[in-house]
Amino acid sequence: MKISTTKRLERLNERYGNGDLSRRTFLGLTAAAAASAGLSMPWMGRALAAATEVRFDGWGGVVQEAIDKYAFQPYTAKTGIKVVQGTFGDENEVITKVKTSKPGDFQIVHSSGVNYYIKYVNAGVNAEINEANIPNMANVLQPMIEPFRKITPKISAVPYDYGTTGLAYNTTVISPEEAKEKGVGLLFDPKYAGKVGGYADMTTRVWYAALQSGQDPNNIQDMDAVWAKVRENRDLAKKFWSSGAELMDLLSKGEVVVTDAWSGRIAALQQQGHPIGYLDPAGSYAWMEDMLVLKGSPMAECEELINFMLEPATSIAVAEGQNYPPSLDPTKVELTEKIKALPAFDPTGSMKSLTFADPVYWANNEDAWNKQWDRISKGA
């Protein structure tokens, strides 16, 4: 028995060496074979106890549908590990739940970049990934990784995609020339009272109010002027939306004719044939998203899943499905024409054309600004 088991183990090792088996499958099969023959190895208990599922929480809608179709389903087919999914509309809700849950209840979050990363770190709920287990990180844009390393040298998240919150407008009502001329002023134009939309989020409202008041959103000198613009925008708005699905619904039905909007959702509307234009005025809010691993997660499985998601073929398919450029470096990986045509895509890989929020600056002001935004959103 031990002789035949030894040969089987040798064959499994050869298949693993040739790349025919994933590390997870290899460990499970060899541990099971050794255990059935009465053999014992230091790694057997860990292999036999390997997680059979990973939990993922994301933004839902077309974005999560693309990730599920092009990443999760192929990953499960390859490894047998199921990805259990949850969705959210506001990541602050997730952070609150993570703080009050047991370690491991939440595992991977499709998180909104360094602005939120610092919140998880300050709450002490982040895990530390072993980058050696995610070799496909070699293709990830360094300008996207560096901001995370400034917060924690041993990172807990891997950048996955990026986009902008620019201006979307109905081209049957607003011409591209008018949009370009007025820029962020469209959100504050009395001409479109009752037809203005916006994301129900303090950061977005303050960001565009700062631009409209002629200030740097990462170094605001006159908050009174900003809050005055936030109120002005509120009074013109028909609705502040809270999800990408709601944004698309408002625009596609013509209930709003101008709104700040997520670039990928607008690309989806344009592909569906809706008369929606998109513009990134100077200083538009740019953001990146990452796969964040939380404390108590099955690290080997999470790292394996993220590495699978970063495979060029997988990442490109997801990017085309969700309409956001991937975190892959275009100087290292050949991307498709569809990706190159997406709003916010940076062909240089330098990310210098995009304006990101300073995470420390915004974290230091967030509590006070959220309280004021809450009051204003309720009519104060």
ABEGO torsion letter per residue (X at the ends): XAAAAAAAAAAAAAAAAAGABBAAAAAAAAAAAAAAAGBBBAAAAAAAABBABBBBBBAEEAAAAAAAAAAAAAAAAAAGBBBBBBBBABAAAAAAAAAABBBGABABBBBBEAAAAAAAAAAGABBBBBAAABAAAAABBAAAAAAAAAABABBABBBABBBBBBBBBBAAABBAAAAAAAEAAAAABAAABGABBBBBBAAAAAAAAAAAAGBBAABBABAAAAAAAAAAAAAABABBBABAAAAAAAAAAGABABBBBBAAAAAAAAAAGBBBBBBBBBGBBBBBBBBBBBBGBBAAAAAAAAAAAABAAAAAAAAAAAGBBBABBAAABBBBAAAAABBGBBAAGAGAABBBBBAAAAAAAAAAAAAAAAAAAAGX
